[in-house]
């Protein structure tokens, strides 16, 4: 329902309009309109351009996306996780945590203005390698070069794909697939050698000393040597015959893990930048492309901090057997919650360093207040459940919880303590009952609506899943709206012919205090749908109703 450069939206969609678009595309008369560009703020104080196409261009863009994804998706690398079905940030992070054991250096790569810098000629040449339909390629060229409107001034798009465009994610993945192929076919074979590391001589010497101490029956010396043994790697970390290079990409963020000397890590970074510059006409951001030592520093990737744990021993009870004195960490990859994230996420709920009331929410219902705080907190926690130190979010939980109680206290003219007593409840979780806060809306003959804050154990969940897109496959032919539209009957008067679809932005727009609710709004509220299939006359009457909200 968000308009682009024109006032056209999904409201008024019809089969006749679809047939017109198909005819224009068949005869190559369809032209993409310039996208309406706005700027949204970034964390570093700068802004990011966001393009909003018109409704017809969104529809054509979705068809283009379906075609490109059907062919290219099976060919993409398993190391690419961005904008793909059943993949997301968590799948990328799990791959790093589970398979990058023993990494010595992290090479963090970030492409400067990736979406806005994709070269159109390179893009079309990559597409032309597999697509031999020139009409389709010309359609894609028209999409890429349609331009944009900023302050109602037309500007040419000389490079890049519009952020906000329907087909932009799949086009960027097709473009950056060349990078995946280069890393997998060239860099990884070149910088990977050796089947196993050589045994560590110092480790072998301690093993022999343990055997001698056990033969002598010196148990104290044996325990001390075991502790020494478990602080050493069993294999030689400086083995010149062993190298490993691993790679992971999410959109324009890349991370490489290398087991080897720093000089070769510098060479990998140089080769990566050289390929991007010469073959893909892209540049690595100098501020964000870093080489990080895995054991003494932390790399940043997808909002997490990543490091490699040093070898350590478990604390042994005085009378425990020697079998309990064993290595607990051995070069495993550890995910951390950055301290800056806790600070940044807590900031909106603080005033002068203390949790404060969110005044704009005071006039909302208890259900909405608890629900909004709960949704914001739940989203942050669920994203960081892969971290080994997710317990660091206890500080954020306390800040948000206190701010919510201050907001409820401001609404009811009460105190934080009384609000805590009033809304406190017990929730069942996989780890047992947990204390949380709940607000309910009771309904006759139905289950009450319950909003909840908290109740999520801050414990690491190794198999946490957060994917970009869950729905895959050709789901569109089975959509209820398509079936209602192709039936060809008005859902208000029952007539056929000239069928259109009336859309509203929200179901809440269907009622206006102090004004009578029209029949069409009653029908939409009854079927709980934001779309209503009507004839042309009924659609004109809907928009002629004095209480109709603007849907443009």
C-alpha positions as CSV (number, residue, x, y, z in Angstrom):
1,X,0.0,0.0,0.0
2,X,3.0,2.3,0.0
3,X,2.9,4.4,-3.2
4,X,6.0,5.0,-5.4
5,X,6.5,7.8,-7.9
6,X,2.7,7.7,-8.7
7,X,-0.4,7.3,-6.5
8,X,-0.9,3.7,-7.8
9,X,-1.2,1.0,-5.0
10,X,-2.7,-2.4,-4.7
11,X,-6.1,-0.8,-4.3
12,X,-8.0,-1.3,-7.6
13,X,-6.1,-4.3,-8.8
14,X,-7.9,-6.4,-11.4
15,X,-7.5,-9.1,-14.0
16,X,-7.9,-6.5,-16.7
17,X,-4.8,-4.6,-15.3
18,X,-2.8,-7.8,-15.2
19,X,-3.8,-8.6,-18.8
20,X,-2.7,-5.1,-19.9
21,X,0.7,-5.6,-18.2
22,X,1.1,-9.0,-19.9
23,X,0.3,-7.4,-23.3
24,X,2.8,-4.6,-22.8
25,X,5.5,-7.0,-21.8
26,X,4.8,-9.3,-24.8
27,X,5.2,-6.4,-27.2
28,X,8.1,-4.9,-25.2
29,X,6.1,-1.8,-24.5
30,X,6.3,-2.1,-20.7
31,X,8.5,0.6,-19.1
32,X,9.5,0.7,-15.4
33,X,8.8,4.0,-13.7
34,X,11.5,5.7,-11.6
35,X,11.5,4.6,-8.0
36,X,10.7,7.1,-5.3
37,X,13.8,7.4,-3.1
38,X,13.9,8.3,0.6
39,X,16.8,8.1,3.0
40,X,16.8,6.1,6.2
41,X,19.3,6.6,9.0
42,X,22.2,4.2,9.6
43,X,24.0,3.4,12.9
44,X,27.0,5.5,12.0
45,X,25.0,8.7,11.5
46,X,24.9,8.4,7.7
47,X,21.8,7.5,5.6
48,X,20.9,4.7,3.3
49,X,18.8,5.3,0.2
50,X,15.6,3.3,0.0
51,X,13.7,3.0,-3.3
52,X,10.0,2.4,-3.4
53,X,8.7,1.2,-6.8
54,X,5.1,1.7,-8.1
55,X,2.6,-1.1,-7.6
56,X,2.8,-2.4,-11.2
57,X,6.6,-2.4,-11.1
58,X,6.4,-4.4,-7.8
59,X,4.2,-7.0,-9.5
60,X,6.5,-7.4,-12.5
61,X,9.5,-7.4,-10.1
62,X,8.0,-10.3,-8.2
63,X,7.5,-12.3,-11.4
64,X,11.1,-11.6,-12.3
65,X,12.2,-12.7,-8.9
66,X,10.3,-16.0,-9.2
67,X,11.8,-16.8,-12.6
68,X,15.4,-15.9,-11.5
69,X,15.1,-17.7,-8.2
70,X,13.7,-20.9,-9.8
71,X,16.8,-21.2,-12.0
72,X,19.6,-19.7,-10.0
73,X,18.8,-20.8,-6.4
74,X,19.9,-24.5,-6.9
75,X,23.2,-23.2,-8.3
76,X,24.2,-21.0,-5.5
77,X,27.0,-21.8,-3.1
78,X,26.2,-23.5,0.3
79,X,28.4,-20.8,1.8
80,X,26.0,-18.0,0.8
81,X,23.3,-17.4,3.4
82,X,21.7,-14.0,2.6
83,X,18.3,-13.5,1.0
84,X,17.8,-17.2,0.5
85,X,14.9,-19.6,1.4
86,X,15.5,-21.5,4.7
87,X,18.7,-19.6,5.3
88,X,19.6,-16.5,7.3
89,X,21.9,-15.0,9.9
90,X,21.6,-18.0,12.2
91,X,22.5,-20.6,9.6
92,X,25.6,-18.6,8.7
93,X,26.7,-18.2,12.3
94,X,26.1,-21.9,13.1
95,X,28.3,-22.9,10.1
96,X,31.1,-20.7,11.5
97,X,30.7,-22.0,15.1
98,X,30.4,-25.7,14.1
99,X,33.0,-26.1,11.4
100,X,35.7,-23.5,11.8
101,X,37.5,-25.1,14.7
102,X,41.3,-24.3,14.8
103,X,41.0,-21.0,13.0
104,X,44.0,-18.6,13.6
105,X,43.0,-15.5,11.6
106,X,39.7,-14.0,10.6
107,X,39.6,-11.9,7.5
108,X,36.5,-9.6,7.7
109,X,35.3,-8.3,4.4
110,X,32.7,-5.6,3.8
111,X,31.9,-4.2,0.3
112,X,31.4,-0.5,0.2
113,X,27.9,0.5,-1.0
114,X,27.3,-3.0,-2.5
115,X,23.7,-2.5,-3.6
116,X,24.5,0.9,-5.1
117,X,27.7,-0.1,-6.9
118,X,26.7,-3.2,-8.8
119,X,27.9,-2.6,-12.4
120,X,25.0,-2.9,-14.9
121,X,27.1,-4.2,-17.7
122,X,28.8,-6.8,-15.5
123,X,25.3,-7.8,-14.1
124,X,23.8,-8.3,-17.6
125,X,26.9,-10.2,-18.9
126,X,26.6,-12.6,-15.9
127,X,22.9,-13.1,-16.6
128,X,23.5,-13.5,-20.3
129,X,25.8,-16.5,-19.6
130,X,22.8,-18.6,-18.6
131,X,19.8,-16.7,-20.0
132,X,19.5,-16.5,-23.8
133,X,16.1,-14.7,-24.0
134,X,17.0,-11.2,-25.2
135,X,13.6,-9.9,-24.5
136,X,13.9,-10.9,-20.9
137,X,17.4,-9.4,-20.7
138,X,16.1,-6.1,-22.2
139,X,13.4,-6.1,-19.6
140,X,16.0,-6.4,-16.8
141,X,18.1,-3.6,-18.4
142,X,15.0,-1.4,-18.3
143,X,14.5,-2.2,-14.7
144,X,18.0,-1.4,-13.7
145,X,18.2,1.9,-15.7
146,X,14.7,3.3,-14.8
147,X,16.2,6.0,-12.5
148,X,14.8,7.4,-9.3
149,X,12.9,10.5,-8.1
150,X,14.4,12.4,-5.2
151,X,12.6,15.6,-4.2
152,X,10.6,15.1,-7.4
153,X,13.8,15.4,-9.5
154,X,14.6,12.6,-11.9
155,X,18.1,11.1,-11.5
156,X,19.7,8.4,-13.6
157,X,20.8,5.0,-12.1
158,X,24.2,4.4,-13.6
159,X,25.0,1.5,-11.3
160,X,23.4,-0.7,-8.6
161,X,20.0,-2.1,-7.9
162,X,17.4,-0.2,-6.0
163,X,17.3,-1.0,-2.2
164,X,13.7,-1.9,-1.7
165,X,13.2,-3.4,-5.1
166,X,11.6,-6.8,-5.2
167,X,14.2,-8.5,-7.4
168,X,17.2,-6.7,-5.9
169,X,18.2,-9.4,-3.4
170,X,18.2,-12.2,-6.0
171,X,20.1,-10.0,-8.5
172,X,22.8,-9.2,-5.9
173,X,23.2,-12.9,-5.1
174,X,23.6,-13.7,-8.8
175,X,26.2,-11.0,-9.0
176,X,28.1,-12.0,-5.9
177,X,28.0,-15.7,-6.8
178,X,31.0,-14.9,-8.9
179,X,32.8,-14.0,-5.7
180,X,31.7,-17.3,-4.1
181,X,33.0,-19.3,-7.1
182,X,36.4,-17.4,-7.0
183,X,36.9,-18.2,-3.3
184,X,35.8,-21.8,-3.6
185,X,37.5,-22.7,-6.8
186,X,40.7,-20.5,-6.5
187,X,41.5,-19.3,-3.0
188,X,40.4,-22.3,-0.9
189,X,42.3,-24.9,-3.0
190,X,45.4,-22.6,-3.2
191,X,45.5,-21.9,0.6
192,X,44.4,-25.4,1.8
193,X,46.9,-28.2,2.1
194,X,47.7,-31.1,4.4
195,X,45.3,-33.7,5.8
196,X,46.2,-33.5,9.5
197,X,48.6,-31.3,11.5
198,X,51.8,-32.8,12.7
199,X,51.9,-33.9,16.4
200,X,53.1,-31.3,18.8
201,X,56.6,-32.3,20.1
202,X,56.0,-30.6,23.4
203,X,52.7,-32.4,23.9
204,X,54.4,-35.8,23.1
205,X,57.1,-35.0,25.7
206,X,54.6,-34.3,28.4
207,X,52.8,-37.6,27.5
208,X,56.1,-39.5,28.0
209,X,56.6,-37.7,31.4
210,X,53.1,-38.8,32.5
211,X,53.9,-42.4,31.6
212,X,57.1,-42.3,33.6
213,X,55.3,-40.7,36.6
214,X,52.6,-43.4,36.6
215,X,55.2,-46.1,36.4
216,X,56.8,-44.6,39.5
217,X,53.4,-44.3,41.2
218,X,53.9,-40.5,41.7
219,X,50.2,-39.4,41.6
220,X,50.8,-35.8,42.5
221,X,53.3,-35.4,39.6
222,X,50.9,-37.2,37.3
223,X,48.1,-34.8,38.1
224,X,50.3,-31.8,37.6
225,X,51.5,-33.1,34.3
226,X,47.9,-33.8,33.2
227,X,47.1,-30.2,33.9
228,X,50.1,-29.2,31.8
229,X,49.1,-31.5,29.0
230,X,45.6,-30.1,28.7
231,X,46.9,-26.6,28.3
232,X,48.8,-27.6,25.2
233,X,47.5,-28.3,21.7
234,X,47.9,-32.0,20.7
235,X,48.9,-30.9,17.2
236,X,51.5,-28.4,16.1
237,X,49.7,-25.1,15.4
238,X,52.8,-23.9,13.4
239,X,52.9,-27.0,11.1
240,X,54.2,-25.5,7.8
241,X,52.5,-28.4,5.9
242,X,49.0,-27.6,7.1
243,X,46.7,-24.8,6.0
244,X,42.9,-24.3,6.1
245,X,40.8,-21.6,4.5
246,X,37.1,-21.3,5.2
247,X,34.5,-18.9,3.8
248,X,31.0,-17.6,4.6
249,X,29.0,-14.8,3.1
250,X,25.8,-13.1,4.0
251,X,24.8,-10.5,1.4
252,X,27.8,-8.1,1.2
253,X,29.3,-9.2,4.5
254,X,32.0,-11.9,4.1
255,X,34.1,-13.7,6.7
256,X,37.1,-15.9,6.0
257,X,38.8,-18.1,8.6
258,X,42.4,-19.0,8.0
259,X,44.7,-21.5,9.8
260,X,48.2,-20.4,8.9
261,X,50.6,-17.4,9.1
262,X,49.5,-13.8,9.0
263,X,51.5,-13.1,5.9
264,X,49.3,-15.5,3.9
265,X,46.2,-14.0,5.5
266,X,47.3,-10.6,4.2
267,X,47.8,-12.2,0.8
268,X,44.2,-13.6,0.9
269,X,42.8,-10.2,1.7
270,X,44.8,-8.6,-1.2
271,X,43.7,-11.3,-3.7
272,X,40.0,-10.8,-2.6
273,X,40.2,-7.0,-3.0
274,X,41.9,-7.4,-6.4
275,X,39.2,-9.8,-7.7
276,X,36.4,-7.5,-6.6
277,X,38.0,-4.5,-8.1
278,X,39.1,-6.0,-11.4
279,X,36.3,-8.5,-12.2
280,X,33.2,-7.2,-10.3
281,X,34.0,-3.4,-10.2
282,X,33.5,-3.4,-6.4
283,X,35.6,-2.0,-3.6
284,X,36.2,-3.4,-0.1
285,X,35.5,-0.9,2.7
286,X,38.9,0.0,4.2
287,X,37.4,0.7,7.7
288,X,35.5,-2.6,7.9
289,X,37.9,-5.0,6.1
290,X,40.2,-6.2,8.9
291,X,42.5,-9.1,9.8
292,X,41.8,-10.3,13.3
293,X,43.7,-12.7,15.4
294,X,41.2,-15.4,16.4
295,X,42.5,-16.1,20.0
296,X,43.4,-12.7,21.3
297,X,40.9,-10.5,19.4
298,X,37.3,-10.7,18.3
299,X,35.9,-10.4,14.8
300,X,32.5,-8.8,14.1
301,X,30.1,-10.7,11.8
302,X,26.3,-10.3,11.6
303,X,26.1,-8.4,14.9
304,X,28.1,-11.0,16.9
305,X,31.6,-11.0,18.1
306,X,33.5,-14.2,17.1
307,X,36.7,-15.6,18.7
308,X,38.5,-18.9,19.1
309,X,38.8,-20.3,22.7
310,X,42.2,-21.2,24.1
311,X,42.7,-24.7,25.5
312,X,41.7,-25.0,29.1
313,X,41.1,-27.6,31.8
314,X,38.1,-28.3,33.9
315,X,38.4,-27.9,37.6
316,X,38.9,-31.3,39.2
317,X,37.5,-32.3,42.6
318,X,40.3,-33.4,45.0
319,X,39.0,-37.0,45.1
320,X,37.8,-37.3,41.5
321,X,39.4,-39.8,39.2
322,X,41.9,-38.8,36.5
323,X,39.2,-39.4,33.8
324,X,37.5,-36.2,34.9
325,X,40.6,-34.1,34.4
326,X,40.3,-33.6,30.6
327,X,40.4,-30.9,28.0
328,X,37.2,-28.8,27.8
329,X,38.1,-26.4,25.0
330,X,40.3,-27.0,22.0
331,X,40.3,-24.2,19.5
332,X,36.5,-24.1,19.2
333,X,34.8,-21.0,17.8
334,X,32.9,-19.0,20.4
335,X,30.1,-16.5,19.7
336,X,29.7,-13.5,22.0
337,X,27.1,-10.7,22.6
338,X,29.0,-7.4,22.0
339,X,28.9,-5.1,24.9
340,X,28.1,-2.3,22.5
341,X,24.9,-4.1,21.5
342,X,23.7,-4.2,25.1
343,X,24.4,-0.5,25.5
344,X,22.8,0.5,22.2
345,X,19.7,-1.6,22.7
346,X,19.2,-0.3,26.3
347,X,19.6,3.4,25.3
348,X,16.0,4.0,24.1
349,X,14.6,2.9,27.5
350,X,17.0,5.1,29.6
351,X,16.8,8.7,30.7
352,X,19.8,10.2,32.5
353,X,21.2,6.7,32.8
354,X,18.1,5.2,34.5
355,X,15.1,3.2,33.1
356,X,12.3,5.7,32.4
357,X,8.7,5.9,31.3
358,X,8.0,5.9,27.5
359,X,5.6,8.8,27.5
360,X,4.1,8.3,24.0
361,X,2.8,4.9,25.1
362,X,1.1,6.0,28.3
363,X,-2.3,6.4,26.6
364,X,-2.3,2.9,25.1
365,X,-3.9,-0.2,26.6
366,X,-2.1,-2.4,29.1
367,X,-2.1,-5.2,26.5
368,X,-0.4,-3.0,23.8
369,X,2.2,-1.7,26.3
370,X,3.2,-5.2,27.5
371,X,2.9,-6.6,24.0
372,X,5.2,-4.0,22.4
373,X,7.9,-4.2,25.1
374,X,7.7,-8.0,25.0
375,X,8.0,-8.2,21.2
376,X,11.0,-5.9,21.2
377,X,12.8,-7.8,23.9
378,X,11.9,-11.2,22.4
379,X,13.3,-10.2,19.0
380,X,16.7,-9.2,20.5
381,X,17.0,-12.2,22.7
382,X,16.1,-14.7,20.0
383,X,18.7,-13.3,17.7
384,X,21.5,-13.7,20.3
385,X,20.6,-17.2,21.6
386,X,23.5,-18.7,19.7
387,X,26.0,-16.7,21.9
388,X,27.8,-18.5,24.7
389,X,27.4,-15.4,26.9
390,X,23.7,-14.6,26.1
391,X,23.3,-14.1,29.9
392,X,24.8,-10.6,29.3
393,X,21.4,-9.6,28.1
394,X,20.2,-9.7,31.8
395,X,21.1,-6.0,31.9
396,X,18.9,-5.3,28.9
397,X,16.0,-7.3,30.4
398,X,16.2,-5.3,33.7
399,X,16.3,-2.0,31.8
400,X,13.3,-2.9,29.5
401,X,11.3,-4.5,32.3
402,X,11.7,-1.4,34.6
403,X,10.9,1.0,31.8
404,X,7.7,-1.0,31.0
405,X,6.7,-0.9,34.7
406,X,7.4,2.8,34.8
407,X,5.2,3.2,31.7
408,X,2.3,1.2,33.2
409,X,2.7,3.1,36.5
410,X,2.4,6.4,34.6
411,X,-0.7,5.2,32.9
412,X,-2.4,4.1,36.1
413,X,-1.0,6.8,38.4
414,X,0.5,4.1,40.6
415,X,4.0,2.8,41.6
416,X,6.4,0.4,39.9
417,X,6.1,-2.0,42.8
418,X,2.3,-2.2,42.5
419,X,2.5,-2.7,38.7
420,X,5.0,-5.5,39.2
421,X,2.7,-7.2,41.6
422,X,-0.3,-6.7,39.4
423,X,1.1,-8.0,36.1
424,X,3.5,-10.7,37.4
425,X,2.8,-14.2,36.2
426,X,4.5,-17.7,35.7
427,X,5.2,-19.0,32.2
428,X,6.0,-22.6,31.2
429,X,9.3,-22.8,29.2
430,X,11.5,-25.8,28.1
431,X,13.6,-25.0,31.2
432,X,10.6,-25.1,33.6
433,X,8.5,-22.2,34.9
434,X,9.8,-18.7,34.6
435,X,8.6,-15.4,36.0
436,X,7.2,-13.0,33.4
437,X,4.7,-10.2,33.1
438,X,1.4,-10.6,31.3
439,X,-1.6,-8.5,30.3
440,X,-4.8,-10.1,29.0
441,X,-7.8,-9.0,27.0
442,X,-10.8,-11.2,27.9
443,X,-13.3,-12.0,25.1
444,X,-16.7,-13.7,25.3
445,X,-16.7,-17.2,24.0
446,X,-13.0,-17.0,22.9
447,X,-9.6,-17.5,24.4
448,X,-8.3,-14.3,26.0
449,X,-5.5,-12.4,24.2
450,X,-2.4,-12.5,26.3
451,X,0.6,-10.2,25.8
452,X,3.8,-11.4,27.6
453,X,7.1,-9.8,28.5
454,X,10.1,-12.0,29.5
455,X,9.9,-15.7,30.4
456,X,12.8,-16.5,28.0
457,X,15.7,-18.3,29.7
458,X,18.9,-16.5,28.8
459,X,20.8,-19.8,28.0
460,X,22.6,-20.6,24.9
461,X,20.5,-22.5,22.3
462,X,22.8,-24.2,19.8
463,X,20.1,-25.0,17.4
464,X,18.3,-21.6,17.4
465,X,16.9,-20.9,13.9
466,X,16.2,-17.5,12.4
467,X,15.8,-17.7,8.6
468,X,15.1,-14.9,6.1
469,X,12.3,-16.6,4.3
470,X,10.3,-19.6,5.4
471,X,7.8,-19.9,2.6
472,X,9.2,-21.5,-0.5
473,X,7.8,-23.0,-3.7
474,X,4.9,-22.0,-6.0
475,X,2.5,-20.9,-3.3
476,X,0.8,-18.2,-5.3
477,X,-1.7,-20.4,-7.3
478,X,-3.2,-21.5,-4.0
479,X,-3.8,-18.0,-2.6
480,X,-7.3,-17.3,-1.3
481,X,-7.3,-13.9,-2.9
482,X,-6.5,-15.3,-6.3
483,X,-9.3,-17.7,-6.0
484,X,-11.7,-14.9,-5.0
485,X,-10.6,-12.7,-7.8
486,X,-10.9,-15.3,-10.5
487,X,-14.4,-16.2,-9.3
488,X,-15.5,-12.9,-11.0
489,X,-18.3,-12.0,-8.6
490,X,-18.7,-8.9,-6.5
491,X,-18.7,-9.8,-2.8
492,X,-21.1,-6.9,-2.0
493,X,-23.8,-6.9,-4.7
494,X,-23.1,-10.3,-6.3
495,X,-22.8,-8.9,-9.9
496,X,-20.1,-10.1,-12.2
497,X,-17.9,-8.1,-14.7
498,X,-15.5,-5.3,-14.1
499,X,-14.1,-6.9,-10.9
500,X,-11.5,-5.0,-8.9
501,X,-9.9,-5.5,-5.5
502,X,-10.3,-2.9,-2.7
503,X,-7.5,-2.8,-0.3
504,X,-7.0,-1.1,3.1
505,X,-3.7,-0.8,4.9
506,X,-4.9,-2.1,8.3
507,X,-8.1,-3.8,9.6
508,X,-8.1,-1.0,12.3
509,X,-8.9,1.4,9.4
510,X,-12.4,-0.1,9.1
511,X,-14.0,1.7,12.1
512,X,-14.2,5.4,12.9
513,X,-15.4,6.5,16.3
514,X,-18.6,8.6,16.1
515,X,-19.3,7.7,12.5
516,X,-21.5,4.9,11.0
517,X,-19.7,1.9,9.7
518,X,-20.6,1.2,6.0
519,X,-21.6,-2.2,4.8
520,X,-18.3,-2.9,3.0
521,X,-16.4,-2.3,6.2
522,X,-18.7,-4.7,8.0
523,X,-18.0,-7.4,5.4
524,X,-14.2,-7.0,5.5
525,X,-14.3,-7.1,9.3
526,X,-16.4,-10.2,9.3
527,X,-14.1,-12.1,7.0
528,X,-11.0,-10.5,8.6
529,X,-9.4,-9.6,5.3
530,X,-7.7,-6.4,4.2
531,X,-8.9,-7.0,0.6
532,X,-12.4,-7.1,-0.8
533,X,-13.4,-8.2,-4.3
534,X,-16.0,-5.8,-5.7
535,X,-17.4,-4.6,-9.0
536,X,-16.5,-1.2,-10.5
537,X,-19.7,0.5,-9.2
538,X,-19.3,-0.7,-5.7
539,X,-15.6,0.3,-5.7
540,X,-16.6,3.8,-6.8
541,X,-19.2,4.0,-4.0
542,X,-16.6,2.8,-1.4
543,X,-14.2,5.6,-2.3
544,X,-17.1,8.1,-2.4
545,X,-18.1,7.3,1.2
546,X,-17.3,10.4,3.3
547,X,-15.8,8.2,6.1
548,X,-13.5,6.2,3.8
549,X,-9.8,6.6,4.9
550,X,-7.2,7.4,2.2
551,X,-5.7,4.1,0.9
552,X,-3.3,5.8,-1.5
